[in-house]
Amino acid sequence: MPEWLHEIELRAKALFNKRRLQRDLADELAFHQAMLREKFEREDRDLENVPASVHQSFGDAHRWHERLTELWQFRWLENLLRDLSFAARILHKSPGFTSVALLTLILGIGTNAAVFSLVNGLLLRPLPVPHAEELLILRQLPSGFGYSFCIPVFRLLEKRTDVFQDVFAFTNHEFQVRNGNRNESHGGALVSGQFFAGLGVPPQLGRYLNATDDQPGGATSGLAAVISDQFWKTWFNHAPDVVGSKLILDNVAFTVVGVMPRSFIGAEITSRPQIYAALAIEPLVDAPFNNTASGYHSWWFRVAARRKPGMSVAQTNAALRAISGPLVQEAIPDSQFRIDYKTQEQLYLSAESGSTGYSFLRKDFRYPLLVVFVLCGAVLLLACLNLASLLLARAAAREREIATRLAIGATRRRVIQQLLVESVLLSFTGTLAGFAVAPLTARFLSFFITNNYSDLDTSVDIRVLLFAAGIGVLCTLVIGLVPALHASFGSVQTQMRQGAQNLRRARSQRLLGNLMLTAEVALTLIVVIGAGLLGTSLMRVYRTGLGFDGHGLLLVDLDITKQSWKAPAVLQFYCEFADEAARIPGVGNVTYAMPTPFSGSTSWDDWYSNSKKQTLYASSIAPDYFQTMRIPLLTGRDFAWADTYVTPLKVVLNQAAAQYFFPIADPVGQQIRDSDGKNAKTYEVIGVVGNTKYADLREAVRPMVYKPLTQDDLKTPVYTFVLRISGKPGPAIDAIRNLTVRLAPGAPEPNFLTMDRQINEAISSMRMIVMLAVFFAICALLVTAIGLYGTLAYSTSRRTSEIGIRMALGAQRKQVVWLVFRENAIVAVIGSLAGMGVALLASRALTTLLYNTSSHDLPVMLLSVAALGAIACIASLLPALHAAHIEPIEAIRYE
């Protein structure tokens, strides 16, 4: 064994047998002293002088003990453990400082780790499938239908094995699973034949779906379904013979052919399908609707692919662009349909990395999350600057202690190490505590921003661990390095001096601390201004006016498409349900519509009148809809139940549509058409109502047309009941559940949602960023207040003798207050000016998130400065008032 390795082995053994080795070493030294004593005694020396001779010849036994101990110990490790023990004692003796420091770090690190967990789950975490980096998500460009595809384009693309290794389609589908006499809703997915093979995850039982299952009518052996591990547990109780079991899905019989493993989540990260069925059998499970038969007029699913080995994303895109023209032309014969209506360019296909799967949330939350992440970083930096300034002031109070250490032989490197160890211990403890609360916070944020889509995985993985470790190291460096270097700087004699003799050094420390506080104030003002701009924007969104009264509206979604009712029976059911619901105590008006405002579903088309053409939002509604929604009827009349198929077609326009089509003439009695071709239908305008917001609160009022559902030509329409209720919705919800069981016993339980919540969900991304920005702004103000107060309190305590002398010489208490207060006042003013200048530049990054609000909104900036100034005044007045009540005699005796 090499000598150096043997030495390390001996030192490692010594590390775990320290007491025995210390005892053996003491015995060895005592033995040598005894042998030396015997030698001197044999030489006939004076017995009284023998101990002195032994000590003179042998030297200090304690010194020998220390030097010999160093030979078999890891000195740096021993020193580190000693420093850790000392740091723990020091922090334990200052519980107030330690508590403030840890709470500040938990706030900074915990929020950062939580937001990063959310960013990681939504943007960075790869799908749990083999070689996820090879996956691609396909889309239409230049804009077209985005990530949506139609059957003709996909089926042609599916055959292009020269471009992709596998191409597969997927879309979410809510299955109604027969359970006795009732149906239960379970989330699932319709997938193409290459879906499971493309993702590369084998089933844990049976087989997965393949190309033979993905054809009209299914395979010759019957319709097949694959279930998740969770559905296998809840529905079949993990029965080992589940393969071959029967399921009635959407009134169609399926056979379970496989069970996927627990880790399999599909290709969409915000959903967890329980049941998988083939894409080609969509007409059976979607009946009476048929997206497949609609061809290129229906774009309703997503497409992903696995690229061929050796091909990069850029090479795949080049090959895809080459085949896009002929493929789209073959799939879509209508040349006008192939032209993007915004850019007037031909549609083509493009691929992007699909390693993280697909999520529709990315479009809405990518930029807001990045902005929140920047705000989190600002709060963390504030926490670090705050603690650094507190540690600097604390180190100034420990000057004599540090000087004493240096005077008795400690090196500056050891002093810096010892002070850094305190910072490391604080940062490590704060990081662990912040990391402990991060998963719960991230889960809350996930549920908050995704509303009902709470399946986003925000669990801890290696990225989150590395991020937490990284910010822990950053905190250590920022918090500890500057105070440690400054505390050990200067000569020992200077540090040992007191009072006025050390004035220059005290001023230097105050200057460094004030620079940190100035940066802290400037950064806080930037965060507060950003939060103020976003909050003002959200308030103006709400104040723009909906055009209707959303308070007290209860929305009820009831799916009766699987009841096998024809159109007259369906309409009769809706009428009967509305009549019964109107009798429920607390329920006022009852109506129904498709779609409802801010539901996420929109209907729009081009309408014509004479030579004018306009794209109108459209909604099919029942009579009394305007009264229930409290939308004012400006002229004409509302729909009536007598407006049926046998009467002329009728519509109601909103004010914006009426002004566009008929700016001078009376709109009532005029005619408009739903197309400009031979099959155009002509509608009579019977009324004009007030303008309302429909799809997005942030967009301007759009022209809109209302059609009576009594003239709707859908075979099985699906409408949302709209009820105006008084009081809490709980009793009405229970009554409607019972009513559903009585009138539609086979239908699944209805979904209930208040209009207020639906509106909030429609602007969830904006609400999320505003609420978090306000939270971070409050945290920033709190951290800054702690920093200003703590630093000034430390500074004032060190000037106690000076203040006592001033008061003894005749200084008034108000002069003392101003003397102390102005120190922080100057910091606040300079920091505010610097922060205002940076905020004027940085606020431009928020322009895309603001509504009807300038990024340089002067009232917001002035109020932000006022809020910060008020916090700074409160934090500065407390130490100043305390200094003014110092008794001169006690102050002079202070040192």
Buried (B, 14 or more C-beta within 10 A) or exposed (E): EEEEEEEEEEBEEBBEEEEEBEEEBEEEBEEEBEEBBEBBEEEEEEEEEBEEBBEEEBEEBEEBBEEBBEEBBBEEEBBBEEBBEEBBEBBEEEEEBBEBBBBBBBBBBBBBBBBBBBBBBBBEBBBBBEEBEBBBBBBBBEEBBEBBBBBBBBBBBBEBEEBBBBBBBBBBBBBBBBEEEBBEBBBBBBBBBBBBBBBBBEBBBBBBBBBEBBBEEBBEEEBBBBBBBBBBBEBBEEEEEBBEBEBBBBBBEBBBBBBBEEEBBBBBBBBBBBBBBBBBBBBBBBBBBEBBEEBBEBBBBBBBBBBBEEBEBEEBBEBBBEBBBEBBEEBBEEEEEBBBEEEEEBBBBBBEBBBBBBBBBBEBBBBBBBBBBBBBBBBBBBBBBBBBBBBBBBBBEBBBEBBBBBEEEBEBEBBBBBBBBBBBBBBBBBBBBBBEBBBEBBBEBBBBBBBEBEBBBBEBBEBBEEBBEEBBBBBBBBBBBBBBBBBBBBEBEBBBBEEEEBEEBBEBBBEBBBBBBBBBBBBBBBBBBBBBBBBBBBBBBEEBEBBBEBEBBBBBBBBBBBBEBEBEEBBEBBBEBBEBBBEBEBBEBBBBBBBBBBBEEBBBEEBBBEEEEBEBBBBBBBBBBBBBBBBEBBBBEBBBEEBEEEEEBBBBBBBBBBBBBBEEEEBBEBBBBBEEEEEEEEBBBBBBBBBBBBBBBBEEBBBBBBBBBBBBEBEBBBBBBBBBBEEEBEBBBEBBBEBBEEBBEBBBBBBBBBBEEBBBBBBBBBBBBBBBBBBBBBBBBBBBBBBBBBBBBBBBBBBBBBBBBBBEEEBEBEEBBBBBBEBBBEBBBBBBBBBBEBBBEBBEBBEEBBBEBEBEBEEBBEBBBEBBBEBBBEBBBBBBBBBBEBEBEEBBEBE
